[in-house]
Every structure is written in structure tokens, then in C-alpha cells.
Amino acid sequence: MKTGTQGYPRSRDEAREEGSLYYETGKACKRGHRAPRFVSTCICSECNKAAARKTYTEFLADDEAGFWR
């Protein structure tokens, strides 16, 4: 088993065999992040964080009644 810089498997197949949630290829994603990727979706974990942050911010902006604040 090869491991990346953070100890994650180097390929998605290896990660599946080990039961890991993440793997890292050592290559940057299309947005330039060199973060571990999710085995289930192949999405970079930093891109996932950015998308979640954006969704949450938009959700709060649409909360006119202030229920979630």
C-alpha cells in the first residue's frame, strides 16, 4: 500500500479496499487544491467545504423570518 503525504491511500481503489473515507492522488483538483478526496464522490475535501459554506451562507440570507439566527 502506498500512502500519500497525509497517510491516505494513493488511489480510490486502494482506499475502497481499506475502507478509508479519503484518498489523495498528489495532483491538484480543478480549483488548485491538493487536499484529500472523498472515496464516495471523488470530490476534493476543500471544494466540498467551500460548497457547504456557500450553501449555508445562501440559506441564512434567504431566512427572512430570522428563524435560524
N, C-alpha and C positions, 0 to 999 in steps of 0.2 A: 504494500500500500504506500503510495506516495502521499505526502501531506504538503499543504501549502504553507505560507508564512505564518498563518494563524492556527495551524494544526488541523484544518479542514481537509477532507479528501480533495484530490485534484480533478476528479471528474464526477459527473452526475451519476453514472453507473456505479462507481465505487461508493459513493455516498448512499445510494439506494441499498446496496449490499450490506453496508454497515448500519443502516438505519439512522443515518445522520439527517438533520434537517437542512444543513447547508453544505455547500462545496465551493471551492474557489478555483478559477481557471488561471489566474495570474494575468489575465487580459482585462483591459478596461471595458466597461459597458458602453453603450452608445452615448451616454452623458458624461463619460470620463471617470466614473467611479471604479476603484479597484477593491471593491468590497465583496464579501461572500455573497453567493447567490442561493436562493431557496431551491431545494430539490424539486418541490411540487410544481413550481411555476417558472423556474429559471430566471426569475426577476432578481435583479441586484437589490440587496437589502437597503442600500442608501436611497435608491429610487423608490422603493416601497415606503420608506419613512417620509420622503418628500411628498408622495402622493397622499399618504394618510394625513399629513399636516395640512395640505391644501384642502382636502375634503372636509376636515374638521373646521378649518377657518371659514370655508364657504357655508357650512352648516350653521355656525354661530351667526354669520352675517344674515342668514335667512330667518333666524329665530326672532321674529318681530315682537312676540309677547315677552321675551326675556325668560322663558321657562328654563332654559339650560344654562343660565348665567348665575 
